[in-house]
Structure formats: C-alpha cells, structure tokens
Amino acid sequence: MSRTTSNSEMQYRVIGSTGEKVSAIGLGGWHIALKHVDEQLGIRIVRTAIDRGITFMDNCWDYNGGVSEIRMGKALRDGYRDKVFLMTKIDGRSKKEAAKQLDESLKRLQVDCIDLVQHHEVIRYEDPHRIFDPEGANAALIEAREAGKLRYIGFTGHKDPHIHLHTLEVAAAHGFKFDTVQMPLNVMDAHYRSFAKLVVPELVKQNIGILGMKSLGNGILLQSKTVTPIECLHYALNLPTSVVITGIDSMEILEQAFEAVRTFQPMNDEQVRSLLAKTAEAASHGEFEPFKTSSIFDGTAQNPDWLGEEPERIQQLMSA
C-alpha cells in the first residue's frame, strides 16, 4: 500500500489508490504561523523543507485565522508550488459554507487547484451525515473537483476511531469513497481508543491513503518522559502511513524530522512491542492525548459558526 522509494534525505510513499507519491514526512501548516514564528521564518521553513525533499504540505482554512495559508501561499511562489502535493482542510458542513471556505483557501494559497481538500475535524457522529446531505459540504467539493479546483477528497478527525469508521460507512452508503483519511497515530494511541488498531486496518483493506498526525501530540506526548521525539516519529513511520504530518516551528525541529527519516528502519513485531511497553502505563487513560479526552483541540466546538447552518428542511423540523 505505502510503496516506498527514497533519495539521500527523504523516503517517498504512495497515497492509497491515487498513485500520487509524496514524502514520508509532511510539513504541518499550523506551526508555521504560531506567535513565536515570524513570517520570514515560516517561509524559510517551508522552502528549506521543499529544497531538501519534503513534498507534502498540510494546511487548513482555520489555522491561525488564515495566516498559515497566507504564509504557505507566499512560500509556494517562485516555482515551489510545482514541487509539492498541497493539502488543506475546510470546516464547513453546509454546501454553501464549504464552497466559501474553499474559495478563500485557494485565494490565500495563491493557487488555482489544491491537490487534496479534506473535511476537517470530523469529531461528532452527526458530522458525516451533514457532510453527505444533498445540501452538504461534499456536494461542494465534488463540484469543485469537477471544476478543477481540487483533485482529491479526504477527511480528518482526532476524537474517536469509531467516528472515523462511522464516517466511512456513511460515505459508502452514499456511494462515495474517500481518497485519504487523517488521524492521530502515535505511541500513546496504541493503548487508548486506538486509531491504529481500529481504523488503519480498514483503510489498508480499502486502499485509502493513511495520513498520520499528532505523532508527538504537539509535544504533549514528550511530557510523559517515556519516549524520544525520534522514537515517536519512527513509530508513526513504521505504520502503513502514506505520510506522517508533523508540526515544524524551527529549523532545529525541521532537522529532527529529517533525522527521523534518515535513521528509520522498519521495525519487527518485537521492536514495536518493546517501544509500546514504554508508554503503556502513561497512555492508559488518554491523559497525554487531550485531543481525544478534552475539547482544547476542537476549533469547531469553540467556533460553531464555521460549520455553517443546517439545511432549511432540517431546521423546520424544530417548528413542526
């Protein structure tokens, strides 16, 4: 599924059934516009990553109020756009809101077409039903794909693997197959509400691209004092991931990502068990995965207006 090739600094893997080959490490878009990262540094991180072989660029319509997309758009000038596989995400659940957000992303990123657009933060059981409503967001993305504004469609979520599986079921019921699915894949996840155990096998079966995120959980996993950053990245790379997206907010962290790839060797079952044994106790209650057990990572919970309105026929049910 994740057929691998490499150059001197980077490995490349295929995204599911798309045939697209991307770097095994992807650059997370949120971190390039954090408060301690100025625009010049953000652009330098992106361009240096590309120069050294990272081709997968992650972003989202809502990251840092749009600043992440704006900075990436500037970084992708001067021919850099042609060297990358560009992904962003939208929060809108209604067709109208999804179309609006997608057009804003295209403008900020300064591109005519985005390689992959994903429904962001599918963290509630109702989310896939809203997305696949006749007046829902997926209708907007399909129209955009037909218009040449995007190439592939996926979804992301960080809350519960059962919601991911439910979303795949709802999509299938509507005759739709996602190109990619993004989820937390890390050394803690294996022990608690595990995406790796529940969702990854289904994606392998369907040959859907597996996008790993939160391999270090924004650094929170490291606070457990059980594993190193390189071990975290190696674990995620060892899964059948098409790409492991990691946040990079400094040149030192960028170097760490390349070091992880450079030193990565596929692990056997015994090596994986030994690594996971280090985190078993700390991971048992989800304390170091607050994206699963709290709302602090849930941007759409804090900004429900991003999702857009329910269809009129649904709203009218309340007045019946």
VOTI-878956 format. One record per residue (C-alpha): residue in one letter; x, y, z negated. Coordinates in steps of 0.5 Angstrom, whole numbers, padded with zeros to 4 digits, always signed. Layout:
# residues N
aXYZ ...
# end
This chain:
# residues 320
m+0000+0000+0000 s+0005+0005-0002 r+0011+0003+0003 t+0017+0007+0001 t+0023+0010+0005 s+0028+0014+0003 n+0033+0020+0004 s+0039+0021+0000 e+0035+0025-0006 m+0028+0023-0005 q+0023+0017-0003 y+0017+0017+0001 r+0011+0013+0001 v+0004+0013+0005 i-0002+0015+0003 g-0007+0010+0003 s-0010+0008+0009 t-0009+0015+0012 g-0002+0013+0015 e+0001+0020+0012 k+0008+0019+0009 v+0009+0024+0003 s+0015+0025-0002 a+0014+0020-0008 i+0014+0026-0013 g+0009+0032-0011 l+0010+0039-0014 g+0004+0041-0018 g+0001+0048-0017 w-0001+0050-0024 h+0006+0051-0026 i+0009+0056-0021 a+0004+0062-0024 l+0005+0061-0031 k+0006+0067-0035 h+0014+0066-0036 v+0014+0064-0029 d+0015+0071-0024 e+0013+0071-0017 q+0020+0070-0015 l+0022+0064-0019 g+0015+0061-0017 i+0017+0062-0009 r+0024+0060-0010 i+0022+0053-0014 v+0017+0051-0008 r+0022+0053-0003 t+0028+0049-0006 a+0024+0043-0007 i+0022+0043+0000 d+0029+0044+0002 r+0031+0038-0002 g+0026+0033+0001 i+0019+0034-0003 t+0014+0035+0002 f+0007+0034-0003 m+0005+0041-0005 d-0001+0041-0010 n-0006+0047-0012 c-0013+0049-0014 w-0017+0054-0013 d-0018+0056-0020 y-0010+0055-0022 n-0008+0062-0026 g-0014+0066-0023 g-0012+0064-0016 v-0005+0067-0017 s-0002+0059-0016 e-0005+0059-0009 i-0003+0066-0007 r+0005+0064-0009 m+0005+0058-0005 g+0002+0061+0001 k+0008+0066+0000 a+0013+0061-0001 l+0010+0057+0005 r+0011+0063+0010 d+0018+0062+0015 g+0016+0055+0017 y+0016+0052+0011 r+0008+0050+0012 d+0010+0046+0017 k+0015+0042+0013 v+0009+0040+0008 f+0003+0036+0006 l-0001+0041+0003 m-0007+0040-0002 t-0012+0044-0006 k-0018+0043-0010 i-0025+0046-0011 d-0029+0046-0017 g-0036+0048-0013 r-0041+0042-0014 s-0046+0046-0009 k-0045+0046-0002 k-0045+0054-0002 e-0040+0055-0007 a-0035+0049-0005 a-0035+0053+0002 k-0034+0059-0001 q-0028+0057-0005 l-0025+0053+0001 d-0025+0059+0005 e-0022+0063-0001 s-0016+0058-0002 l-0015+0058+0006 k-0014+0066+0006 r-0010+0065-0001 l-0005+0060+0002 q-0005+0063+0009 v-0007+0057+0013 d-0012+0055+0018 c-0012+0048+0015 i-0011+0044+0009 d-0008+0037+0009 l-0012+0035+0003 v-0018+0038-0001 q-0020+0035-0007 h-0027+0035-0011 h-0023+0038-0018 e-0025+0036-0025 v-0030+0030-0024 i-0031+0029-0031 r-0038+0028-0032 y-0043+0023-0030 e-0047+0028-0026 d-0041+0031-0022 p-0041+0025-0016 h-0049+0026-0016 r-0048+0034-0015 i-0043+0033-0010 f-0046+0028-0006 d-0053+0031-0006 p-0055+0033+0001 e-0054+0041-0001 g-0048+0039-0005 a-0040+0040-0004 n-0038+0034+0000 a-0043+0036+0006 a-0039+0043+0006 l-0032+0039+0006 i-0035+0034+0012 e-0037+0041+0016 a-0030+0044+0014 r-0027+0038+0017 e-0031+0038+0023 a-0029+0045+0024 g-0021+0043+0023 k-0021+0047+0016 l-0018+0041+0013 r-0016+0034+0014 y-0017+0029+0008 i-0022+0029+0002 g-0021+0026-0005 f-0023+0027-0012 t-0019+0028-0018 g-0021+0028-0026 h-0018+0027-0032 k-0023+0025-0037 d-0025+0017-0037 p-0024+0012-0032 h-0031+0009-0032 i-0033+0016-0029 h-0028+0015-0023 l-0031+0008-0022 h-0038+0011-0022 t-0036+0016-0017 l-0033+0011-0012 e-0040+0007-0013 v-0044+0014-0012 a-0039+0015-0005 a-0040+0008-0003 a-0048+0009-0004 h-0048+0015+0001 g-0043+0011+0006 f-0037+0015+0004 k-0030+0013+0003 f-0025+0018+0000 d-0018+0018+0002 t-0015+0020-0004 v-0016+0019-0012 q-0012+0023-0017 m-0012+0021-0024 p-0007+0021-0031 l-0002+0016-0030 n+0003+0016-0036 v+0006+0011-0041 m+0000+0013-0046 d-0006+0012-0041 a-0004+0004-0041 h-0006+0004-0048 y-0013+0008-0048 r-0018+0009-0043 s-0013+0007-0038 f-0014+0009-0031 a-0008+0005-0029 k-0012-0002-0032 l-0019+0000-0029 v-0018+0005-0023 v-0012+0003-0020 p-0013-0004-0018 e-0020-0002-0015 l-0016+0004-0011 v-0011-0002-0009 k-0017-0006-0006 q-0020-0001-0002 n-0013+0002+0000 i-0015+0009-0002 g-0009+0014-0004 i-0007+0014-0011 l-0005+0021-0014 g-0002+0021-0021 m-0002+0027-0025 k+0000+0028-0032 s+0006+0023-0032 l+0008+0028-0038 g+0002+0031-0040 n+0004+0038-0040 g+0010+0036-0044 i+0005+0033-0050 l+0007+0026-0049 l+0014+0028-0051 q+0012+0031-0057 s+0011+0024-0060 k+0018+0023-0060 t+0017+0016-0057 v+0020+0017-0049 t+0024+0021-0045 p+0022+0025-0039 i+0025+0021-0034 e+0022+0014-0037 c+0015+0018-0036 l+0017+0019-0029 h+0020+0012-0028 y+0013+0009-0031 a+0009+0013-0026 l+0013+0012-0020 n+0013+0004-0022 l+0005+0004-0021 p+0003+0004-0014 t+0002+0011-0013 s+0003+0015-0007 v+0005+0021-0010 v+0007+0023-0017 i+0005+0030-0018 t+0009+0034-0024 g+0009+0041-0026 i+0015+0045-0025 d+0016+0051-0028 s+0024+0052-0028 m+0030+0050-0023 e+0032+0045-0029 i+0025+0042-0029 l+0026+0041-0021 e+0033+0038-0022 q+0030+0033-0027 a+0025+0031-0022 f+0030+0029-0017 e+0034+0026-0022 a+0028+0021-0024 v+0027+0019-0016 r+0035+0018-0016 t+0035+0014-0022 f+0029+0010-0020 q+0029+0002-0019 p+0023-0002-0019 m+0021-0005-0026 n+0019-0012-0027 d+0014-0014-0032 e+0018-0015-0038 q+0021-0008-0037 v+0014-0005-0037 r+0012-0008-0043 s+0018-0006-0046 l+0017+0001-0044 l+0010+0001-0046 a+0011-0002-0053 k+0015+0004-0055 t+0008+0008-0054 a+0003+0003-0056 e+0002+0006-0063 a+0002+0013-0062 a-0002+0012-0056 s-0008+0008-0059 h-0013+0014-0061 g-0011+0018-0055 e-0008+0024-0059 f-0003+0025-0054 e-0008+0025-0048 p-0012+0031-0050 f-0015+0032-0043 k-0019+0025-0045 t-0021+0027-0052 s-0022+0034-0052 s-0024+0040-0048 i-0018+0044-0048 f-0016+0042-0040 d-0023+0043-0038 g-0023+0049-0034 t-0030+0048-0031 a-0033+0047-0038 q-0030+0054-0040 n-0033+0057-0033 p-0039+0053-0031 d-0041+0058-0026 w-0035+0056-0022 l-0039+0049-0021 g-0045+0053-0017 e-0052+0053-0018 e-0057+0046-0018 p-0061+0045-0011 e-0067+0049-0012 r-0072+0043-0012 i-0068+0040-0018 q-0069+0047-0021 q-0076+0047-0020 l-0077+0040-0024 m-0076+0044-0030 s-0082+0048-0029 a-0087+0043-0027 
# end
